[in-house]
Amino acid sequence: MELIQIVGIVFALFALSRVILQLKRRNININEGLFWIFVWSFIILLLIYPEFFGYIAEILGVGRGVDAIIYISIVVLFYLIYRIYAKIDKLERQITYLVREIAIRDRYEPKRRD
């Protein structure tokens, strides 16, 4: 086993432990936790069995395993960016709604100066 594989496995195990800790503390929901557990477990498996990259490359029709990893990573990153965009958009709408509600309430109920 190469040094880079060992370092990668140690890092992935650390990241996996963080995800499990976040789940226990209920800082992330079960769907997000399962997604990240899958991602880090998959990374660990790929680091343990690097020849699997070649099989993935053949299935995807690309030349090398590294190319397959890059293509898959780009797709996953675009998906995650979309999810972040959707969450930010939802938060912006919620903030706008709350600001409007506070503005309407304060218009009819002026602040008292004590």
N, CA, C and O atoms as a GROMACS GRO file, in nm:
protein
  456
    1MET      N    1   0.085  -0.117   0.000
    1MET     CA    2   0.000   0.000   0.000
    1MET      C    3   0.090   0.124   0.000
    1MET      O    4   0.185   0.133   0.078
    2GLU      N    5   0.060   0.217  -0.087
    2GLU     CA    6   0.137   0.339  -0.102
    2GLU      C    7   0.106   0.438   0.012
    2GLU      O    8   0.001   0.430   0.076
    3LEU      N    9   0.199   0.529   0.034
    3LEU     CA   10   0.182   0.629   0.139
    3LEU      C   11   0.058   0.715   0.113
    3LEU      O   12  -0.015   0.747   0.207
    4ILE      N   13   0.034   0.752  -0.012
    4ILE     CA   14  -0.081   0.836  -0.044
    4ILE      C   15  -0.212   0.765  -0.011
    4ILE      O   16  -0.310   0.828   0.029
    5GLN      N   17  -0.215   0.634  -0.028
    5GLN     CA   18  -0.334   0.557   0.007
    5GLN      C   19  -0.357   0.559   0.158
    5GLN      O   20  -0.470   0.576   0.204
    6ILE      N   21  -0.250   0.543   0.233
    6ILE     CA   22  -0.262   0.543   0.380
    6ILE      C   23  -0.309   0.679   0.429
    6ILE      O   24  -0.398   0.687   0.513
    7VAL      N   25  -0.249   0.785   0.376
    7VAL     CA   26  -0.290   0.920   0.415
    7VAL      C   27  -0.436   0.944   0.376
    7VAL      O   28  -0.512   1.000   0.455
    8GLY      N   29  -0.474   0.902   0.257
    8GLY     CA   30  -0.612   0.919   0.212
    8GLY      C   31  -0.710   0.843   0.299
    8GLY      O   32  -0.816   0.895   0.333
    9ILE      N   33  -0.676   0.721   0.336
    9ILE     CA   34  -0.764   0.641   0.421
    9ILE      C   35  -0.778   0.704   0.559
    9ILE      O   36  -0.888   0.711   0.613
   10VAL      N   37  -0.667   0.749   0.616
   10VAL     CA   38  -0.673   0.814   0.747
   10VAL      C   39  -0.761   0.939   0.741
   10VAL      O   40  -0.844   0.961   0.829
   11PHE      N   41  -0.744   1.020   0.636
   11PHE     CA   42  -0.827   1.139   0.622
   11PHE      C   43  -0.974   1.103   0.604
   11PHE      O   44  -1.060   1.165   0.666
   12ALA      N   45  -1.003   1.004   0.520
   12ALA     CA   46  -1.142   0.963   0.497
   12ALA      C   47  -1.205   0.908   0.624
   12ALA      O   48  -1.323   0.933   0.651
   13LEU      N   49  -1.129   0.832   0.703
   13LEU     CA   50  -1.182   0.782   0.830
   13LEU      C   51  -1.210   0.897   0.926
   13LEU      O   52  -1.310   0.895   0.998
   14PHE      N   53  -1.121   0.996   0.927
   14PHE     CA   54  -1.144   1.115   1.010
   14PHE      C   55  -1.272   1.186   0.966
   14PHE      O   56  -1.355   1.222   1.050
   15ALA      N   57  -1.287   1.207   0.835
   15ALA     CA   58  -1.408   1.274   0.783
   15ALA      C   59  -1.532   1.193   0.815
   15ALA      O   60  -1.636   1.249   0.851
   16LEU      N   61  -1.523   1.061   0.803
   16LEU     CA   62  -1.636   0.973   0.835
   16LEU      C   63  -1.673   0.985   0.983
   16LEU      O   64  -1.791   0.987   1.017
   17SER      N   65  -1.573   0.993   1.070
   17SER     CA   66  -1.601   1.009   1.213
   17SER      C   67  -1.670   1.142   1.240
   17SER      O   68  -1.757   1.150   1.327
   18ARG      N   69  -1.631   1.246   1.167
   18ARG     CA   70  -1.695   1.378   1.184
   18ARG      C   71  -1.843   1.372   1.143
   18ARG      O   72  -1.929   1.430   1.209
   19VAL      N   73  -1.870   1.302   1.034
   19VAL     CA   74  -2.009   1.289   0.988
   19VAL      C   75  -2.092   1.216   1.093
   19VAL      O   76  -2.203   1.258   1.125
   20ILE      N   77  -2.040   1.108   1.146
   20ILE     CA   78  -2.112   1.030   1.247
   20ILE      C   79  -2.134   1.115   1.372
   20ILE      O   80  -2.242   1.111   1.432
   21LEU      N   81  -2.034   1.192   1.411
   21LEU     CA   82  -2.049   1.281   1.527
   21LEU      C   83  -2.156   1.386   1.502
   21LEU      O   84  -2.237   1.414   1.590
   22GLN      N   85  -2.158   1.443   1.382
   22GLN     CA   86  -2.261   1.542   1.348
   22GLN      C   87  -2.400   1.480   1.351
   22GLN      O   88  -2.496   1.545   1.394
   23LEU      N   89  -2.411   1.355   1.306
   23LEU     CA   90  -2.539   1.285   1.313
   23LEU      C   91  -2.583   1.265   1.457
   23LEU      O   92  -2.700   1.287   1.490
   24LYS      N   93  -2.492   1.223   1.543
   24LYS     CA   94  -2.524   1.201   1.684
   24LYS      C   95  -2.568   1.329   1.752
   24LYS      O   96  -2.659   1.329   1.835
   25ARG      N   97  -2.503   1.439   1.716
   25ARG     CA   98  -2.538   1.569   1.774
   25ARG      C   99  -2.661   1.630   1.709
   25ARG      O  100  -2.711   1.734   1.752
   26ARG      N  101  -2.710   1.566   1.603
   26ARG     CA  102  -2.825   1.612   1.526
   26ARG      C  103  -2.801   1.748   1.461
   26ARG      O  104  -2.892   1.830   1.447
   27ASN      N  105  -2.676   1.770   1.420
   27ASN     CA  106  -2.643   1.893   1.347
   27ASN      C  107  -2.673   1.881   1.198
   27ASN      O  108  -2.685   1.982   1.128
   28ILE      N  109  -2.684   1.758   1.149
   28ILE     CA  110  -2.724   1.733   1.011
   28ILE      C  111  -2.836   1.630   1.013
   28ILE      O  112  -2.846   1.550   1.106
   29ASN      N  113  -2.921   1.633   0.909
   29ASN     CA  114  -3.031   1.538   0.907
   29ASN      C  115  -2.983   1.403   0.854
   29ASN      O  116  -2.871   1.391   0.803
   30ILE      N  117  -3.067   1.303   0.867
   30ILE     CA  118  -3.028   1.166   0.834
   30ILE      C  119  -2.994   1.150   0.686
   30ILE      O  120  -2.903   1.074   0.652
   31ASN      N  121  -3.066   1.219   0.597
   31ASN     CA  122  -3.037   1.208   0.453
   31ASN      C  123  -2.898   1.261   0.420
   31ASN      O  124  -2.823   1.198   0.346
   32GLU      N  125  -2.866   1.378   0.475
   32GLU     CA  126  -2.732   1.434   0.451
   32GLU      C  127  -2.625   1.344   0.511
   32GLU      O  128  -2.520   1.323   0.451
   33GLY      N  129  -2.651   1.292   0.630
   33GLY     CA  130  -2.556   1.203   0.695
   33GLY      C  131  -2.531   1.077   0.615
   33GLY      O  132  -2.417   1.034   0.599
   34LEU      N  133  -2.638   1.016   0.566
   34LEU     CA  134  -2.623   0.895   0.486
   34LEU      C  135  -2.548   0.923   0.356
   34LEU      O  136  -2.466   0.842   0.312
   35PHE      N  137  -2.575   1.037   0.294
   35PHE     CA  138  -2.503   1.074   0.172
   35PHE      C  139  -2.353   1.082   0.199
   35PHE      O  140  -2.274   1.024   0.125
   36TRP      N  141  -2.316   1.154   0.305
   36TRP     CA  142  -2.174   1.170   0.333
   36TRP      C  143  -2.109   1.042   0.382
   36TRP      O  144  -1.992   1.018   0.355
   37ILE      N  145  -2.182   0.959   0.454
   37ILE     CA  146  -2.129   0.827   0.493
   37ILE      C  147  -2.102   0.745   0.368
   37ILE      O  148  -1.998   0.678   0.360
   38PHE      N  149  -2.193   0.748   0.272
   38PHE     CA  150  -2.172   0.677   0.146
   38PHE      C  151  -2.049   0.730   0.074
   38PHE      O  152  -1.966   0.652   0.028
   39VAL      N  153  -2.037   0.862   0.064
   39VAL     CA  154  -1.925   0.923  -0.008
   39VAL      C  155  -1.792   0.882   0.054
   39VAL      O  156  -1.703   0.836  -0.017
   40TRP      N  157  -1.777   0.898   0.185
   40TRP     CA  158  -1.649   0.867   0.250
   40TRP      C  159  -1.622   0.717   0.251
   40TRP      O  160  -1.506   0.676   0.239
   41SER      N  161  -1.725   0.635   0.265
   41SER     CA  162  -1.704   0.490   0.259
   41SER      C  163  -1.659   0.448   0.120
   41SER      O  164  -1.571   0.363   0.106
   42PHE      N  165  -1.718   0.508   0.017
   42PHE     CA  166  -1.680   0.480  -0.121
   42PHE      C  167  -1.535   0.520  -0.146
   42PHE      O  168  -1.460   0.448  -0.212
   43ILE      N  169  -1.496   0.635  -0.093
   43ILE     CA  170  -1.358   0.681  -0.108
   43ILE      C  171  -1.262   0.584  -0.040
   43ILE      O  172  -1.156   0.553  -0.095
   44ILE      N  173  -1.298   0.537   0.077
   44ILE     CA  174  -1.212   0.440   0.147
   44ILE      C  175  -1.198   0.313   0.064
   44ILE      O  176  -1.087   0.261   0.048
   45LEU      N  177  -1.308   0.262   0.010
   45LEU     CA  178  -1.302   0.142  -0.074
   45LEU      C  179  -1.214   0.164  -0.196
   45LEU      O  180  -1.136   0.077  -0.233
   46LEU      N  181  -1.227   0.279  -0.259
   46LEU     CA  182  -1.146   0.308  -0.377
   46LEU      C  183  -0.998   0.322  -0.342
   46LEU      O  184  -0.912   0.288  -0.423
   47LEU      N  185  -0.969   0.371  -0.223
   47LEU     CA  186  -0.829   0.381  -0.182
   47LEU      C  187  -0.771   0.245  -0.148
   47LEU      O  188  -0.652   0.220  -0.171
   48ILE      N  189  -0.853   0.156  -0.095
   48ILE     CA  190  -0.806   0.022  -0.062
   48ILE      C  191  -0.790  -0.062  -0.188
   48ILE      O  192  -0.694  -0.138  -0.201
   49TYR      N  193  -0.883  -0.047  -0.283
   49TYR     CA  194  -0.881  -0.123  -0.409
   49TYR      C  195  -0.868  -0.027  -0.528
   49TYR      O  196  -0.967  -0.005  -0.598
   50PRO      N  197  -0.750   0.029  -0.551
   50PRO     CA  198  -0.735   0.128  -0.659
   50PRO      C  199  -0.759   0.070  -0.799
   50PRO      O  200  -0.789   0.145  -0.892
   51GLU      N  201  -0.746  -0.062  -0.816
   51GLU     CA  202  -0.770  -0.122  -0.948
   51GLU      C  203  -0.917  -0.109  -0.989
   51GLU      O  204  -0.951  -0.124  -1.106
   52PHE      N  205  -1.002  -0.082  -0.892
   52PHE     CA  206  -1.144  -0.063  -0.921
   52PHE      C  207  -1.165   0.058  -1.011
   52PHE      O  208  -1.262   0.063  -1.087
   53PHE      N  209  -1.074   0.157  -1.003
   53PHE     CA  210  -1.081   0.274  -1.091
   53PHE      C  211  -1.080   0.233  -1.237
   53PHE      O  212  -1.150   0.292  -1.320
   54GLY      N  213  -1.000   0.132  -1.270
   54GLY     CA  214  -0.992   0.083  -1.408
   54GLY      C  215  -1.125   0.026  -1.454
   54GLY      O  216  -1.166   0.048  -1.568
   55TYR      N  217  -1.193  -0.047  -1.367
   55TYR     CA  218  -1.324  -0.102  -1.402
   55TYR      C  219  -1.427   0.010  -1.423
   55TYR      O  220  -1.508   0.004  -1.516
   56ILE      N  221  -1.421   0.110  -1.337
   56ILE     CA  222  -1.514   0.223  -1.353
   56ILE      C  223  -1.486   0.294  -1.485
   56ILE      O  224  -1.579   0.334  -1.554
   57ALA      N  225  -1.358   0.310  -1.519
   57ALA     CA  226  -1.322   0.376  -1.645
   57ALA      C  227  -1.375   0.297  -1.764
   57ALA      O  228  -1.426   0.356  -1.859
   58GLU      N  229  -1.364   0.165  -1.760
   58GLU     CA  230  -1.417   0.083  -1.869
   58GLU      C  231  -1.568   0.097  -1.882
   58GLU      O  232  -1.620   0.109  -1.993
   59ILE      N  233  -1.637   0.096  -1.770
   59ILE     CA  234  -1.783   0.110  -1.771
   59ILE      C  235  -1.824   0.245  -1.830
   59ILE      O  236  -1.918   0.253  -1.909
   60LEU      N  237  -1.752   0.352  -1.792
   60LEU     CA  238  -1.784   0.486  -1.841
   60LEU      C  239  -1.729   0.513  -1.980
   60LEU      O  240  -1.768   0.611  -2.045
   61GLY      N  241  -1.640   0.427  -2.027
   61GLY     CA  242  -1.585   0.444  -2.161
   61GLY      C  243  -1.476   0.549  -2.170
   61GLY      O  244  -1.458   0.611  -2.275
   62VAL      N  245  -1.404   0.570  -2.060
   62VAL     CA  246  -1.291   0.663  -2.062
   62VAL      C  247  -1.162   0.583  -2.054
   62VAL      O  248  -1.162   0.465  -2.019
   63GLY      N  249  -1.052   0.648  -2.085
   63GLY     CA  250  -0.925   0.579  -2.097
   63GLY      C  251  -0.864   0.532  -1.966
   63GLY      O  252  -0.820   0.417  -1.957
   64ARG      N  253  -0.862   0.617  -1.865
   64ARG     CA  254  -0.794   0.583  -1.741
   64ARG      C  255  -0.887   0.598  -1.621
   64ARG      O  256  -0.987   0.669  -1.627
   65GLY      N  257  -0.850   0.532  -1.514
   65GLY     CA  258  -0.928   0.541  -1.391
   65GLY      C  259  -0.931   0.680  -1.333
   65GLY      O  260  -1.031   0.724  -1.278
   66VAL      N  261  -0.818   0.750  -1.346
   66VAL     CA  262  -0.809   0.887  -1.294
   66VAL      C  263  -0.907   0.978  -1.368
   66VAL      O  264  -0.970   1.065  -1.308
   67ASP      N  265  -0.920   0.958  -1.500
   67ASP     CA  266  -1.017   1.037  -1.577
   67ASP      C  267  -1.159   1.012  -1.527
   67ASP      O  268  -1.238   1.106  -1.514
   68ALA      N  269  -1.190   0.887  -1.499
   68ALA     CA  270  -1.323   0.853  -1.447
   68ALA      C  271  -1.348   0.924  -1.314
   68ALA      O  272  -1.457   0.976  -1.291
   69ILE      N  273  -1.249   0.925  -1.227
   69ILE     CA  274  -1.263   0.992  -1.097
   69ILE      C  275  -1.289   1.141  -1.118
   69ILE      O  276  -1.374   1.199  -1.051
   70ILE      N  277  -1.216   1.202  -1.208
   70ILE     CA  278  -1.233   1.345  -1.233
   70ILE      C  279  -1.373   1.374  -1.286
   70ILE      O  280  -1.438   1.468  -1.241
   71TYR      N  281  -1.420   1.294  -1.382
   71TYR     CA  282  -1.554   1.316  -1.438
   71TYR      C  283  -1.662   1.297  -1.332
   71TYR      O  284  -1.754   1.378  -1.322
   72ILE      N  285  -1.651   1.193  -1.254
   72ILE     CA  286  -1.750   1.168  -1.148
   72ILE      C  287  -1.745   1.280  -1.045
   72ILE      O  288  -1.849   1.326  -0.998
   73SER      N  289  -1.625   1.323  -1.010
   73SER     CA  290  -1.610   1.431  -0.912
   73SER      C  291  -1.675   1.560  -0.961
   73SER      O  292  -1.741   1.630  -0.884
   74ILE      N  293  -1.657   1.590  -1.087
   74ILE     CA  294  -1.717   1.712  -1.143
   74ILE      C  295  -1.870   1.704  -1.137
   74ILE      O  296  -1.935   1.802  -1.101
   75VAL      N  297  -1.925   1.590  -1.172
   75VAL     CA  298  -2.071   1.574  -1.166
   75VAL      C  299  -2.121   1.589  -1.023
   75VAL      O  300  -2.220   1.658  -0.999
   76VAL      N  301  -2.053   1.526  -0.928
   76VAL     CA  302  -2.093   1.536  -0.787
   76VAL      C  303  -2.081   1.679  -0.738
   76VAL      O  304  -2.168   1.727  -0.667
   77LEU      N  305  -1.974   1.747  -0.776
   77LEU     CA  306  -1.957   1.886  -0.733
   77LEU      C  307  -2.066   1.977  -0.790
   77LEU      O  308  -2.116   2.064  -0.720
   78PHE      N  309  -2.102   1.956  -0.917
   78PHE     CA  310  -2.212   2.035  -0.973
   78PHE      C  311  -2.342   2.010  -0.898
   78PHE      O  312  -2.419   2.102  -0.874
   79TYR      N  313  -2.366   1.885  -0.862
   79TYR     CA  314  -2.487   1.853  -0.786
   79TYR      C  315  -2.485   1.923  -0.650
   79TYR      O  316  -2.585   1.980  -0.608
   80LEU      N  317  -2.371   1.918  -0.582
   80LEU     CA  318  -2.361   1.982  -0.451
   80LEU      C  319  -2.375   2.133  -0.462
   80LEU      O  320  -2.436   2.196  -0.376
   81ILE      N  321  -2.318   2.192  -0.567
   81ILE     CA  322  -2.334   2.336  -0.588
   81ILE      C  323  -2.482   2.370  -0.609
   81ILE      O  324  -2.531   2.470  -0.557
   82TYR      N  325  -2.551   2.287  -0.686
   82TYR     CA  326  -2.695   2.309  -0.707
   82TYR      C  327  -2.769   2.304  -0.575
   82TYR      O  328  -2.855   2.388  -0.548
   83ARG      N  329  -2.738   2.204  -0.491
   83ARG     CA  330  -2.804   2.192  -0.361
   83ARG      C  331  -2.779   2.315  -0.275
   83ARG      O  332  -2.871   2.366  -0.211
   84ILE      N  333  -2.656   2.364  -0.274
   84ILE     CA  334  -2.623   2.484  -0.197
   84ILE      C  335  -2.699   2.604  -0.252
   84ILE      O  336  -2.751   2.685  -0.175
   85TYR      N  337  -2.704   2.616  -0.384
   85TYR     CA  338  -2.779   2.726  -0.447
   85TYR      C  339  -2.926   2.722  -0.405
   85TYR      O  340  -2.984   2.824  -0.370
   86ALA      N  341  -2.986   2.604  -0.410
   86ALA     CA  342  -3.126   2.590  -0.374
   86ALA      C  343  -3.150   2.627  -0.228
   86ALA      O  344  -3.249   2.692  -0.196
   87LYS      N  345  -3.061   2.587  -0.140
   87LYS     CA  346  -3.076   2.620   0.002
   87LYS      C  347  -3.060   2.770   0.025
   87LYS      O  348  -3.135   2.829   0.102
   88ILE      N  349  -2.963   2.831  -0.041
   88ILE     CA  350  -2.943   2.975  -0.026
   88ILE      C  351  -3.064   3.051  -0.077
   88ILE      O  352  -3.109   3.147  -0.015
   89ASP      N  353  -3.118   3.008  -0.191
   89ASP     CA  354  -3.237   3.072  -0.247
   89ASP      C  355  -3.354   3.062  -0.150
   89ASP      O  356  -3.427   3.160  -0.130
   90LYS      N  357  -3.373   2.947  -0.091
   90LYS     CA  358  -3.481   2.927   0.006
   90LYS      C  359  -3.461   3.016   0.129
   90LYS      O  360  -3.556   3.077   0.178
   91LEU      N  361  -3.338   3.025   0.178
   91LEU     CA  362  -3.309   3.111   0.292
   91LEU      C  363  -3.333   3.258   0.260
   91LEU      O  364  -3.385   3.332   0.344
   92GLU      N  365  -3.297   3.300   0.140
   92GLU     CA  366  -3.321   3.439   0.100
   92GLU      C  367  -3.470   3.470   0.098
   92GLU      O  368  -3.512   3.577   0.143
   93ARG      N  369  -3.550   3.377   0.047
   93ARG     CA  370  -3.696   3.398   0.047
   93ARG      C  371  -3.751   3.403   0.188
   93ARG      O  372  -3.839   3.484   0.217
   94GLN      N  373  -3.700   3.318   0.278
   94GLN     CA  374  -3.746   3.320   0.416
   94GLN      C  375  -3.708   3.449   0.486
   94GLN      O  376  -3.787   3.505   0.562
   95ILE      N  377  -3.586   3.497   0.462
   95ILE     CA  378  -3.542   3.623   0.521
   95ILE      C  379  -3.627   3.738   0.471
   95ILE      O  380  -3.667   3.825   0.549
   96THR      N  381  -3.654   3.740   0.342
   96THR     CA  382  -3.739   3.846   0.285
   96THR      C  383  -3.877   3.845   0.349
   96THR      O  384  -3.930   3.950   0.384
   97TYR      N  385  -3.934   3.727   0.365
   97TYR     CA  386  -4.066   3.715   0.429
   97TYR      C  387  -4.062   3.767   0.572
   97TYR      O  388  -4.150   3.842   0.613
   98LEU      N  389  -3.960   3.728   0.648
   98LEU     CA  390  -3.950   3.772   0.787
   98LEU      C  391  -3.930   3.923   0.798
   98LEU      O  392  -3.989   3.988   0.885
   99VAL      N  393  -3.848   3.979   0.712
   99VAL     CA  394  -3.825   4.124   0.715
   99VAL      C  395  -3.955   4.197   0.684
   99VAL      O  396  -3.986   4.298   0.748
  100ARG      N  397  -4.030   4.148   0.587
  100ARG     CA  398  -4.159   4.211   0.555
  100ARG      C  399  -4.255   4.202   0.673
  100ARG      O  400  -4.322   4.300   0.705
  101GLU      N  401  -4.262   4.086   0.736
  101GLU     CA  402  -4.351   4.069   0.851
  101GLU      C  403  -4.312   4.162   0.965
  101GLU      O  404  -4.398   4.222   1.029
  102ILE      N  405  -4.183   4.173   0.991
  102ILE     CA  406  -4.136   4.262   1.099
  102ILE      C  407  -4.166   4.407   1.064
  102ILE      O  408  -4.207   4.485   1.151
  103ALA      N  409  -4.146   4.444   0.938
  103ALA     CA  410  -4.173   4.582   0.896
  103ALA      C  411  -4.321   4.615   0.909
  103ALA      O  412  -4.357   4.724   0.954
  104ILE      N  413  -4.407   4.522   0.872
  104ILE     CA  414  -4.552   4.545   0.884
  104ILE      C  415  -4.591   4.555   1.031
  104ILE      O  416  -4.669   4.642   1.069
  105ARG      N  417  -4.538   4.466   1.114
  105ARG     CA  418  -4.570   4.467   1.257
  105ARG      C  419  -4.522   4.597   1.321
  105ARG      O  420  -4.595   4.657   1.400
  106ASP      N  421  -4.401   4.641   1.288
  106ASP     CA  422  -4.347   4.763   1.348
  106ASP      C  423  -4.420   4.888   1.300
  106ASP      O  424  -4.421   4.989   1.370
  107ARG      N  425  -4.479   4.881   1.184
  107ARG     CA  426  -4.553   4.997   1.134
  107ARG      C  427  -4.677   5.022   1.218
  107ARG      O  428  -4.711   5.136   1.245
  108TYR      N  429  -4.743   4.916   1.260
  108TYR     CA  430  -4.866   4.928   1.337
  108TYR      C  431  -4.842   4.924   1.487
  108TYR      O  432  -4.929   4.964   1.564
  109GLU      N  433  -4.727   4.877   1.528
  109GLU     CA  434  -4.692   4.873   1.669
  109GLU      C  435  -4.559   4.943   1.687
  109GLU      O  436  -4.454   4.878   1.689
  110PRO      N  437  -4.562   5.075   1.699
  110PRO     CA  438  -4.434   5.148   1.711
  110PRO      C  439  -4.358   5.103   1.835
  110PRO      O  440  -4.415   5.061   1.935
  111LYS      N  441  -4.229   5.114   1.825
  111LYS     CA  442  -4.142   5.077   1.938
  111LYS      C  443  -4.161   5.176   2.052
  111LYS      O  444  -4.172   5.296   2.032
  112ARG      N  445  -4.164   5.121   2.172
  112ARG     CA  446  -4.173   5.206   2.289
  112ARG      C  447  -4.033   5.249   2.331
  112ARG      O  448  -3.938   5.172   2.322
  113ARG      N  449  -4.023   5.369   2.375
  113ARG     CA  450  -3.895   5.420   2.425
  113ARG      C  451  -3.906   5.435   2.575
  113ARG      O  452  -3.964   5.531   2.627
  114ASP      N  453  -3.850   5.339   2.643
  114ASP     CA  454  -3.859   5.340   2.791
  114ASP      C  455  -3.739   5.402   2.853
  114ASP      O  456  -3.731   5.411   2.976
   0.00000   0.00000   0.00000
